[in-house]
Amino acid sequence: MNIIPKTIFLKDDGIFPNSELPVLLYKQAFQIPALFGGIALKKLFRKHGWTNNWRHGIYTFNHYHSTAHEVLGVIKGSAHVQLGGPDGVDILLEKGDVLVIPAGVAHRNMGEEKAVICIGGYPNGRNFDINKGMPGERPGVDQRIAAVPVPDTDPVTGLQDGLPSIWRANKRMNRAGKLKD
């Protein structure tokens, strides 16, 4: 399967750390079966090492995770999702789309929480936390985000040449750029 995701870069806005890694948006990444679509997507994510799965809508408040990257696969409905905080980017998530959110990237549903139903998961079943950009979260969250490893597999394709290669290449470029400054 050769699916190339759209990359979305979001910078630290002083409140939300966001990430040097891009958010990955896979439009129409999978076909939802008429029956048991959530189970099918959970199986796909688990097969590719993205576990600790859940089924739910997307919160309507800005939040981010400092201990894990997150994958969201839309199995029902659609939602306008804001990435990066109030001055970030708005995207439309629809049934069949997959969104991979690096640790630290703020995200929220701009509509009703239950207007969209997702299957979520985390690489290697990592535990996640919820942060809201409140005073006192930083610098602790920044240290935890820096310690979150790049996943070994892409949640959609299972391959190492998708998400892992995109994110590792981005980390190398960022390190090279920082060394030049």
QUIPENOR-V994804 format. One record per residue. N is the residue number from 1. RES is the residue in three letters. PHI is phi in radians with two decimals (999 if undefined). PSI is psi in radians with two decimals (* if undefined). BURIAL is + if it has 9 or more other ideal C-beta (glycine too) atoms within 8 Angstrom, else -. Layout:
<<N/RES/PHI/PSI/BURIAL> <N/RES/PHI/PSI/BURIAL>>
This chain:
<<1/MET/999/2.15/-> <2/ASN/-2.04/1.50/-> <3/ILE/-1.90/2.19/+> <4/ILE/-1.82/2.08/-> <5/PRO/-1.40/2.73/+> <6/LYS/-1.37/2.41/-> <7/THR/-1.81/2.40/+> <8/ILE/-2.24/2.05/+> <9/PHE/-1.72/2.36/-> <10/LEU/-2.35/2.26/+> <11/LYS/-1.68/2.76/-> <12/ASP/-0.99/2.25/-> <13/ASP/-1.86/0.20/+> <14/GLY/1.62/-0.47/-> <15/ILE/-1.87/-0.88/-> <16/PHE/-1.81/2.20/+> <17/PRO/-1.13/-0.57/+> <18/ASN/0.94/-2.55/+> <19/SER/-2.78/2.67/+> <20/GLU/-1.30/-0.30/-> <21/LEU/-1.51/2.46/+> <22/PRO/-1.37/2.58/+> <23/VAL/-1.18/2.48/+> <24/LEU/-1.99/2.20/+> <25/LEU/-2.02/2.03/+> <26/TYR/-1.80/1.80/+> <27/LYS/-1.34/2.32/-> <28/GLN/0.83/0.92/-> <29/ALA/-1.31/-0.41/+> <30/PHE/-2.65/2.74/+> <31/GLN/-1.63/2.25/-> <32/ILE/-1.48/2.12/+> <33/PRO/-1.09/2.63/-> <34/ALA/-1.06/-0.64/-> <35/LEU/-2.02/2.43/-> <36/PHE/1.05/0.71/-> <37/GLY/-1.08/-0.66/+> <38/GLY/-1.13/-0.71/+> <39/ILE/-1.13/-0.74/-> <40/ALA/-1.08/-0.74/+> <41/LEU/-1.23/-0.68/+> <42/LYS/-1.03/-0.74/+> <43/LYS/-1.08/-0.73/-> <44/LEU/-1.09/-0.87/+> <45/PHE/-1.07/-0.78/+> <46/ARG/-1.10/-0.72/+> <47/LYS/-1.00/-0.57/-> <48/HIS/-1.70/0.20/+> <49/GLY/1.50/0.20/+> <50/TRP/-1.83/1.75/+> <51/THR/-2.09/-2.70/+> <52/ASN/0.94/0.83/+> <53/ASN/-1.36/2.73/+> <54/TRP/-2.55/2.85/-> <55/ARG/-2.24/2.13/+> <56/HIS/-3.02/3.11/-> <57/GLY/-1.43/-2.94/+> <58/ILE/-1.95/2.28/+> <59/TYR/-0.95/2.59/-> <60/THR/-1.66/0.21/+> <61/PHE/-2.10/2.61/-> <62/ASN/-1.08/2.26/+> <63/HIS/-2.68/2.84/+> <64/TYR/-2.65/2.90/+> <65/HIS/-2.02/2.33/+> <66/SER/-1.80/-0.08/+> <67/THR/-2.01/-0.07/+> <68/ALA/-2.81/2.60/+> <69/HIS/-1.38/2.78/+> <70/GLU/-2.34/2.47/+> <71/VAL/-1.97/2.42/+> <72/LEU/-2.17/2.16/+> <73/GLY/-2.02/2.14/+> <74/VAL/-1.46/2.09/+> <75/ILE/-1.86/-0.24/+> <76/LYS/-2.74/2.38/-> <77/GLY/1.39/-2.83/+> <78/SER/-2.71/2.87/+> <79/ALA/-2.76/2.54/+> <80/HIS/-1.50/2.13/+> <81/VAL/-2.03/2.32/+> <82/GLN/-1.71/2.27/+> <83/LEU/-1.98/2.39/+> <84/GLY/1.66/-0.01/+> <85/GLY/1.77/-3.07/+> <86/PRO/-0.97/-0.52/-> <87/ASP/-1.77/0.33/-> <88/GLY/-1.46/-2.57/+> <89/VAL/-1.99/2.40/-> <90/ASP/-1.78/2.34/+> <91/ILE/-2.27/2.79/+> <92/LEU/-1.81/2.12/-> <93/LEU/-1.77/2.31/+> <94/GLU/-2.25/2.87/+> <95/LYS/-0.89/2.25/+> <96/GLY/1.69/-0.20/+> <97/ASP/-1.47/2.67/+> <98/VAL/-2.24/2.34/+> <99/LEU/-2.14/2.21/+> <100/VAL/-1.93/2.12/+> <101/ILE/-1.95/2.02/+> <102/PRO/-1.13/2.65/+> <103/ALA/-0.92/2.36/+> <104/GLY/1.72/-0.26/+> <105/VAL/-1.50/2.10/+> <106/ALA/-1.19/2.48/+> <107/HIS/-2.65/2.62/+> <108/ARG/-2.81/2.67/+> <109/ASN/-1.45/2.22/+> <110/MET/-1.44/-0.11/+> <111/GLY/-2.06/-2.42/-> <112/GLU/-1.50/2.41/-> <113/GLU/-0.95/-0.74/-> <114/LYS/-1.58/0.12/-> <115/ALA/-1.24/-0.27/+> <116/VAL/-2.36/2.43/+> <117/ILE/-2.09/2.25/+> <118/CYS/-2.14/2.75/+> <119/ILE/-1.83/2.19/+> <120/GLY/-1.97/2.86/+> <121/GLY/-2.97/3.03/+> <122/TYR/-2.41/2.48/+> <123/PRO/-1.05/2.31/+> <124/ASN/0.98/0.45/-> <125/GLY/1.16/0.43/-> <126/ARG/-0.96/2.55/+> <127/ASN/-1.33/2.59/-> <128/PHE/-2.09/2.76/+> <129/ASP/-2.09/3.01/-> <130/ILE/-2.23/2.15/-> <131/ASN/-2.11/2.59/+> <132/LYS/-2.13/0.24/-> <133/GLY/1.32/0.55/+> <134/MET/-1.52/2.68/-> <135/PRO/-0.98/2.45/-> <136/GLY/1.63/-0.20/-> <137/GLU/-1.20/-0.63/+> <138/ARG/-1.75/2.55/-> <139/PRO/-1.57/-0.04/-> <140/GLY/-0.94/-0.79/-> <141/VAL/-1.15/-0.60/+> <142/ASP/-1.07/-0.71/+> <143/GLN/-1.16/-0.71/-> <144/ARG/-1.17/-0.72/+> <145/ILE/-1.06/-0.77/+> <146/ALA/-1.08/-0.44/-> <147/ALA/-1.53/-0.15/-> <148/VAL/-1.33/2.13/+> <149/PRO/-1.32/2.75/-> <150/VAL/-1.21/2.29/+> <151/PRO/-1.08/2.69/+> <152/ASP/-1.38/-0.38/-> <153/THR/-2.37/2.73/+> <154/ASP/-1.41/2.32/+> <155/PRO/-1.19/-0.40/+> <156/VAL/-1.56/-0.85/+> <157/THR/-1.70/-0.39/+> <158/GLY/1.38/-0.08/+> <159/LEU/-1.51/2.82/-> <160/GLN/-1.55/-0.15/-> <161/ASP/-1.65/0.08/-> <162/GLY/-1.63/-1.98/+> <163/LEU/-0.89/-0.88/+> <164/PRO/-1.01/-0.74/+> <165/SER/-1.25/-0.64/+> <166/ILE/-1.11/-0.84/+> <167/TRP/-1.23/-0.69/+> <168/ARG/-1.16/-0.70/+> <169/ALA/-1.09/-0.70/-> <170/ASN/-1.14/-0.71/+> <171/LYS/-1.09/-0.72/+> <172/ARG/-1.10/-0.77/-> <173/MET/-1.10/-0.74/-> <174/ASN/-1.14/-0.72/+> <175/ARG/-1.11/-0.73/-> <176/ALA/-1.10/-0.74/-> <177/GLY/-1.13/-0.67/-> <178/LYS/-1.21/-0.57/-> <179/LEU/-1.19/-0.52/-> <180/LYS/-1.35/-0.47/-> <181/ASP/-1.19/*/->>
